[in-house]
């Protein structure tokens, strides 16, 4: 096993800047690369959530490494002088991890020990949102990877309360969403609506649902259930991009902000062993099937 901390050259965008194809601010972030083989490594890029790079991600790393998937865990916060944005979501764009994912993809594509055709993307919560929407052709084309980007996409409990322009026009790679049915942070209903829309547009996308699964159900280092009183949630919002970079709160007809009256605080997170076990196996089966089908 080779373990390296690597610099990744990315940019920091507000959501408006990213969606309107404007210029962001250059930033160097870090990634932890673990290579399990001397050559031809399939690699899973992992994006963390609002709490930053937490211990439970390392459980995923260990599992993936055991099954011969190398990993690159991105730290999207430290290089931006952030540690946690859960109680102040406006401190970083919701989609800020998308350029980070493509920075990682660019790095890995040229790495001599990496199988450049088998680079996967997996993310959690805020990172799950970035993972899911990184699959939009809109962004894949922007970074030049509309034909040979991520092999497959796995998004855990993403926030799908946002409806972006052309968000169902996605890359020709399979997409899977893993979501707890008891999630009161990012409700599963919004994921169901997105999956249905994407399927209608021909996407290879499926949703795995877990009864009694709360937000972070796969977080082995989390307690069974805990309450985060200050965490901000858009669970009662429907936010629509009406033109590039313009996000409107459908309830008010005004530009969306985290000061809107529909923003709520207080969410539950917690580990569910049964759901986590099932999700781990489904994730491994999914990635391995993608390798076999090449």
N, C-alpha and C positions, 0 to 999 in steps of 0.2 A: 504494500500500500504506500503510495506517495501522497503526502499532504502538503499543499502550498497555499499561502495567502497571496492572492494576486490583485493588482490594481486593475480596475475597469474604468474606462473613460466614457462617461455618460453625460447627460444634461439634465438640469432641473427645469421642469416646466410647470406652470399653472395649468389647470385643465383647459382653460381658454386658449393658452398658447399652444398646447399640444394638439387640440382638436382643430384649431384654425391654421395649423401648419406654420406657426410662427417660430421664432428663434428662442431657444432656452439658454440657460446659464450653464456653462461647462462645469463639470464636477468630476472628481475622481472618487470612486467608491471602492469597496473591498469585496472580494469573494474568497470563499474557502473551497479549494479544489482538491478533491480526493480521487485519485486514479487507482483503480484496483488491478489493472493489467498493464503490462509493458507497452502494448500497442492496441489499436482498434477499439478503444473504449467507447461504448455507448454512454452518454452522459445525461443526467437529469439536472436541469437548472431549477433551483427552488427559491421562491419568493415568499418572504415572511409577511406577517400581518401588522396591525397597528401597534402592537407591543414590541416590535423589533425582532431580532434574531433570538428566539427563545429556545430553551432546552429541548422542547418536544420535537423540534425540527431535527435534532440530532438522532432521535429515535428513528425517524424516517431515513436519515442518511445511513444509519447502521443497517437497517433492513434492506435498503436498495443496494448497498455495497455487498451485503451477504449474497445477493442474487446477481452479482456481477454487473450492476449498474454503477458507474462512477457518478459523482455528484459535484455540483458547483452551487454552494449556498451563497446567495447575494445578501450583503448587508447594505440595505438602501438608506439607512439612517445615519450611521456614524459620520460618514463623509459629508453629510448635510447638517451636522451638528444637532441631530435629533436623537432622542432615545425612545419616546413613546408619543403617539399622536391620538390615542384613543379618546381623550377628553377634549382634544382640540384638533379636529379633523381638517380644519381649514389651513393648518400650518404646513401642509404638503398636499399637492394635487392628488386626487383619488387615483389617477392613472399614472402617477409618477414612476411606478415600477416598470412600465412598458418600455421606455428607453433603456432602462437597466437590463431588462431581459434581452433586448436586441444587442446591447453592448456585450453581454455574455455570449450570445450566439456568434457574433462577429469574432470574438476572441477564440472561441472553441473551434470554429470552422477552420482556422488556420493552425490549430495546435497539432503537432506531429503525432501525438499519441491518442488522438481522438478520432473516432469514426464520425466523420463530418456529416454523414447522412442519417445518423441516429442520435440526434440531440432532442431531448424531451423537455417539456416545461410543466412545472407543478407549483401551485401556489395556494396560500391559505388566507382566507378572509379578505383584507385589503389587497394582499398579494394574490389571492384567488381572483379578485376582480381584475387586477392587472393581467393575470394569466389568461383569463377568459377573453378579455377584449384585445389582448395582444394578437389573438387569432384573427382579428378583423383584417381583411385585405387592405383596408385603408392604411393600417400601420405596417403591415408586412411589405407593401409596395413602397412605403416611405423609406424603409430601411433596406430595400432591395432584395427581399426574401419571399416574394409572392409564389415562387415555384419550389424552392429548396430550403425552407426554413425549419421550423420545429416539426419533428416527426409526429408528435402527438401532444395533446394538451390535457392536463388534469387539474381541475379547479375545485378547491374545497371551500364550501359555504361562502360563495362570492356575494357581493352586493349587486343585485340586478334591478334595483329601483330606478336606475338610469337607463333611458332609451336613447341611444346615440344614432346619428345618421348612418345608414347602411350597416348597422351593427350585426345583421344576419348574413352579410356578404363576407364569408370567412374563408380561410385557407383550406386547401384540399387535404386536410389532415383530420383524424378523428379527435373529437372533443368529448370529455366526460366530466360531469359535475357530481360532486359528492356532498350531500346536504342533509343535515338533521332536520327532522320534521317538527321538532320542538324549538327550533332556533328563533329567538326573539330579538336578535341583533340584526341579522340579515334574513328576513323571513323567506322560507322556501317557496312560497306562492309566487314571488317575483322570478325565481329561477325557473319554475314551471312555465310561466308565461314566456320567458325568453326562449326556453328550449322548444316550445311549440312553434314560436315564430321562426326560429332558426331551421327547424325541421321542414316547415312549410316552404322554406327557401332552398331546401336541398342539402342542408348541412348534415354531416355524419356526427350527430350529437346525441348523448343519452344522459339521463339524470338518475343517479342512484340515491334512494331515499332511505333514511334510517329512523324508524319509530323511536321516540323518546330521546333522540339525539339532539343535544343542545349545541350551541356554537362552540367550536373547539372540541367536539366529541372525540377526536382522534388524539387529543393532547395528553399523552401518557403522564406528563409531569403535572397536569392540572388536578385540582380536587374534583370529587364527583360532581359537585355543583357549587358555584359561588356567584355572588352578585357584584357587579361593578357599577356603583351608583353614578359615576361621573362620565361613563362612556357614552358618546353620542351615537345615535342611531337614526337613519333615514327610513325606518321601517314603515312609517305612515306617509311617506312621500312618493310621488311619481314625478320624476324629473326628465324632461324631454329636451333634446337638442334640436332646436328649430332651424338653425343655420350653423355653419361651422364655428364652434366655440361658444355658442350662445345656449346656455342651459336654463330652461324655464321651469319653475315650479308650477305644475299643472293646476294645483289648487288655488293659487293666487294669480297666475298669469304673469308673474314678475320673475326677474332674474333670481335663480336659486342662490341662497347663501346659507351658511350654518347658523344664521340668526333667525331663520324662518320659524314661524310658530309651529310648523309640523315636525321640527326636529325634537326628538325626545332623548332623555338621558336615563340610564339604568338598564342594564342588560344582564342576562345570565350566561355563564360559560361553564363548561364542565366535561370531564372525561366520561365516556361510556364504553366500557370494555367490549361489550358485545358488538356495538356498532364499529368500534375501532378495528377489531379483529376482522370483521367482514370487509371493511373498506380497504384494509391493507392487502387482503387477498385479491380483491377486485382490482385494485390498482396494479399489483404485480401481474395479474393475468392480462390486464389491458396492455401494459407496456410490453410484456413478453409476446403477446399476439402480434403487436405491431412489428416487432423484430422478425418474427417468423414469416410475416406476409411480404417482406421486401423482395 
